[in-house]
């Protein structure tokens, strides 16, 4: 009997010993302790955060960019993929944020990813604030701090651009502190402050080893991120963010344009690119997808029609919305050289074919193409149909710099920074300075006559061939008319054509501040319902934006009457 | 490392047990022999395989083919003591004969056995302290033996389908190598992602942590026991909330020395139940005036100014000597705009040859099953050795299907009278062709009726592009699959070794020690190759020049247990039992993958030959579980059995703050029929009541407790917040039941179970600013209520004719009874349209007749069908002569006052639109098109269709019906398995609507009064202003595509004839076997036995979306078997 008792005891002991060792480390996914365990690890983590910031907007189709582009007429598609179809219709549907809405995945992506970047960069800054911690040298610490502030500022900035509210995480906050939701203006202020701290550090960096330039993997670009280049880039983003956070013309007018001008004048001196990499990132998923020219993309005439000198746009605008394009897809002729030239479709197709864009050159001969007839797509509302696709970056999409979709892609053009300054100068009444900046691309790229009347009202030159011809009263019921635009409209035309598809929500961000969105278009997205729920919000506290049914954040009838 | 130390402990213990037993071996003397015949009392037929034994001595023999037995007691154990000679045979009541003094010599005792209708005397081993007769088991147990399984299966779980009440087994995919989904009673987890809703499965004492049960095969099964809920499964602790299935494989003989061989072969075929998938005869594409050529859509050109012949066009776009094809022309009305949607009919007859793509690409494929086994005994070693080969080619042309080669060796060594060592081993090697696992989606609705999938181009290649683009709105069906079958490979090779050893030591009548150790290893390699020169629609360098990826997965699992069971007679009629047990299991999974693109040299399929875009990855995970168990039972006069147990489990999967969790059970049996006062009198016999209340758990998924960062080549990102307080889900189940026979003929088992699973493990959203997007928390309660009935009716049992009927019925309702987080949405397991398939809420109010908190409610949109469906303010304008009327298809539509639904063409109303400004919903309506339920003007949410409960994925009830008929040498077996009252989201039909290829809306033979334009079916959701009505609704569930999925399947049919000896050799049987032969259903999809992936709910039986899964195949085989 004793034998059995002993064996039972051995068994119990064995089991007990086993039980003491039930802790198993997760070998695949580290936790904060392992991620921040050494200065090198901290740098590794920090060094990926620009890419992470980038991923939210550019690395995925599952975000709001597709919706924003159809809402701002930068694109037309009736596919339900990524909720383009749900947002393209007129009258506008709301940016539905109810629990379980069909666009929830897209609408939360930027919010959650930028929230994550905001948290990680704040954690890194808190680490750098620890007097016992150093990356190695003061120069290395400064480089890290400047980069962390820069990316943190970008993450807050893009939260402010996209959503009506967000929480601002700071280095001083505990890990469990989620912060309170504050409005987009306050979030933007925090973003600009962060960028300014990055600029301040990089403007006077300590000397020593491992300082600037930034490691190439942190911010992959064909431009070396020396301290000076880094400052120029940060100031450029400050200008873009400050100007485009406005939700309506009043807010746009109230922007500190002096600050925009100052940042723009000290901003990038050439197109800023990122070296895209399909495997490792950064990437540009939406632009890649739009260049597939299927039902995902075509240019609706709403904006591009302003270049027309054939009368087609005037006729199109005069029709009730439901009849526009019903007879045939929109065709136009234009003196703007960024569009295919020729009086007939065949002539335009002969002038410029997509296949001429497949060489190593990043920039195609034209920005837009009159696609081959066999590639026409007819899906959804007829007012979306035109002959035209955007192809400016087709060589990047196919075989640009080496392997398709790998290589430099401009995410911030020099034209944009010039036109940001131009808008500031125009709003300040410095019409000549503004015109000079507008004329840069208007003449060189568009082949259009330079603006020589330095005021706010004179129509752009060109007479019957003037570009742009802007519509009035071009709403659902028809009866719209067109007329040559003024300097501001010329600026808007240049900015749209030069920034089309170059960065996240390019047309949408400007159109809401310029008052050009269609009536009822949401001017932003509500904080995603998942976040509101997690903060204890229920019922009516979970809200939507936009639409025509009384939600907040709906654009009124726009400048052009739609 | 602790696992190895524990293994040493176990093995040391086993060795010690063996050693101590060897030291006490008894001496030899004269033997005693019992012989006789065991027969059926009713029919007089000899019973083969009946077990005759003396329990006190641990001796058992089996009867031979003539029902005879010979039991010899070794002389050393013949001491004149008292003993009991007992005979047991499945389906018969046991019979015991007391031997007052066991002495040397021979005696003859015959046993005529009575039928045991409720099988109350069969020994149950699952969920109880040690093997005990069913009549003393306090909870429901389903038990099947080889005799109950006349139709063998390649998968042990498939054998269970339709045979046990409360067990739902369904093949949600017919892809070769697939395994069925299983659920016992109801689900216990709201979120079972990565965990599943299936039971704990134990095979020959080895816990199934790795691989597929299919690798065990279905031929070697001796018995399967099913304990369906926590009330019975609490002994298994933290992993048994979904029940337990224990499988025993066949073992060697207990009779005379010798060996018997069985040989069995089946050869037949498998195919689809039907290749008629309701593909429409007509299409909406524009033809020229001859009706033979399609009109190309050209902007600015007159309609039909250019036309084409379809197959000529297909040859043109494919016949390119390059890696790419040409783009087909776009045909007028291939993708109709809003105006067309209101005008165009689906009424054009396809010109030229009409092909059935399903018939062309599927085939009647061979099914082969060959097995041989040897059962026997040599000295003190019993053995069972088997080998088998199976081949199922699947039903798609050009695919290789799945093949398996399997060997098993089971040994039982009676080392001494008081020590038995059993070893079970299995080796399985299998190959599976993984190509085209998702082919049906594009095939069923996208395939154009005029495309010849078997055609080749002028260069001898299968056509790559079948013209989906330009002919279909989506371009679906654009790929011709046979090209891919010829030019790429995707093979899985798996090797599995499973071994277990169990030692039982009986040093005295009052104590038993048992030790078990099991080792299970499965390694798998997937090798996916696209050959160099592979063609694509457009230039895709990484594919055109070939690519390859290799994925390795290695799973290793060990488990061990040590048990001591003590028995004691506590009084004259009171017997007690006490058991202690320690268990441990550990499972390690390691995976790695690598690959790249662009082969340097053609047809050299090694990754060194690749030149770019290399990738590599790896991961591993280890799980440890340990448990301490103790239990006791009391048995008074065989009338009252009271049992209690306690188990304390630790798991590495629990949060660090909650490493251990308690489980337990209290249960009782009252055998009323054994009471002196009971006079059944033939009306109601064998009555017993049973009650059990127990707890069992479900562990969190591996990563749930950890704070995680994701590390990849693209950087480091935040994952989830950690939770050190994460606990297992704990199910407390109360089970009440009764068993009895009526008129001594009808056996009845009735069970009611009420299970409450607390601490639901859910991924809960966190504020985005925390950086982590989710955290796993214990945050809800799920409740199940189940009723189960099992009936057994031996209709006839004569010498020449035997007929037995069995039936089961069960019903389960599952509710979310508590939720400590906001309501949330789960997807239905498919990528599109089902993102908000389930609304998870604890709200107990009702909507559309469904309690909102019922688990499995389908959340979708509803088209009006009657005037009563309309908002009350609109109802006065509904009815004959009014604005809203019900059309001939049963849907409520707007027609305008004074019109009828039949006036569309005659009054030229088809293009009429009720403007939003005049619509009660502030939403424009198209004339005669269905109307989706949405908020009225000014109501919250105006503008969008309203999501609401439109069905539930769980059946109202299930039933099965089995017949077993034997006439002389002829045996017929049938199994009908029915699932009634659940809803299925027929997403395949949704795709069909999108591609204008639904037979239901084919306008053939319609009149001007009943014809509908394509917009009637095509669109409603999302860009609602661009569509004109329609049920397609962006593939989301709605009350058109969500249909009742009730079905009854003739799941198994077997007709065999026992030939007997042929030329004096063997004992031959020939037969024909059908599986899944017939399906009775009104469901319009290909097969109602469907389920989409696993998703958040963890089960295809819950994700009832028919998203073109590989349909279940029917098989028909000829069988030939013999034994000698």
Interface residues (C-beta under 8 A of the other chain):
Chain A: X3 X4 X7 X8 X10 X11 X12 X14 X15 X17 X18 X19 X21 X22 X23 X24 X26 X27 X28 X29 X30 X31 X32 X35 X44 X45 X47 X48 X49 X51 X52 X55 X78 X80 X83 X85 X86 X88 X89 X90 X91 X93 X94 X96 X98 X99 X100 X101 X102 X104 X105 X108 X111 X112 X114 X115 X116 X118 X119 X120 X123 X166 X167 X168 X169 X175 X176 X178 X179 X279 X280 X281 X294 X295 X322 X326 X328 X329 X331 X345 X373 X374 X375 X376 X377 X378 X379 X380 X381 X382 X387 X398 X403 X404 X528 X530 X531 X533 X534 X535 X538 X547 X548 X549
Chain B: X2 X3 X5 X6 X9 X10 X12 X13 X16 X17 X20 X297 X298 X299 X300 X327 X329 X330 X335 X336 X337 X338 X339 X469 X473 X475 X507 X511 X513 X539 X541 X562 X564 X580 X582 X583 X584 X612 X613 X615 X619 X620 X621 X622 X623 X624 X626 X627 X628 X650 X651 X652 X654 X656 X659 X660 X702 X703 X706 X707 X708 X709 X710 X711 X713 X714 X715 X716 X717 X718 X719 X722 X764 X765 X766 X767 X768 X769 X770 X771 X772 X773 X821 X822 X823 X824 X825 X835 X836 X839 X859 X916 X922 X938 X941 X942 X943 X944 X947 X1021 X1022 X1023 X1024 X1025 X1026 X1034 X1035 X1036
